[in-house]
Amino acid sequence: MRRASVFPARNAGSQATGMTQRIHIFGASGSGTTTLAKSVADETGFPHLDTDDVFWIRTDPPFRTVRERAERQELLRQALARTESWVLSGSLCGWGDFAIPMFDLVVFLRVPSDIRMQRLQKREIDRYGSEIENPGDPMYETHRGFLEWAAAYDSGGLDMRSRATHEKWLSEFTTPFILIEGTESIEENTRAIKQKILLNHPDASDY
């Protein structure tokens, strides 16, 4: 039987408690940051937020129209301010750098390209239908363009969402961070993050 959680109540505030309560999980498209963040949120009881919810304007089909920079920044500020604790997934390099001082822990989720691309291919078909693989489909060019962009993550330069960009971004601030190889199970990765939190606060008992 699991003992009581060591994590403080949602609105206790990390500055008041000294506990890790504001966690940012990022990585390449298809690395599984959203899935892992939801698992960590379930484990800690912290709310889950995702940058896609402010980066994209809701459309049907989704993920077609990028929200204007100033508007998405304001929406993210509002979302982060609603509670003292959260698990934030997604990439915000550059446009969301104002949030860096808020982070108590940053998690860089790294997954081999072939695994990521298999996930993305399946996700695209699940989301839009297998017709997008047909060159005659209206979304075919957009679909292929997205997959090409995602595939360039490991070799791309600093002018795009790439491994180089993420590693440079991570090197420029002093927030505690953990590198996780996404080939492990969600449960194992969640456990690794929990252990990092506990290492940051050795006075906290495990549960």
Secondary structure, DSSP 8 states (H G I E B T S, - for coil): -----SS--TTS-HHHH----EEEEEESTTS-HHHHHHHHHHHH---EEETHHHHEE--SSSS-EE--HHHHHHHHHHHHHT-S-EEEES--TTTTGGGGGG-SEEEEEE--HHHHHHHHHHHHHHHH-GGGGSTTSTTHHHHHHHHHHHHTTTT--TTSS-HHHHHHHHHT--S-EEEEETTS-HHHHHHHHHHHHHHH-TTS---
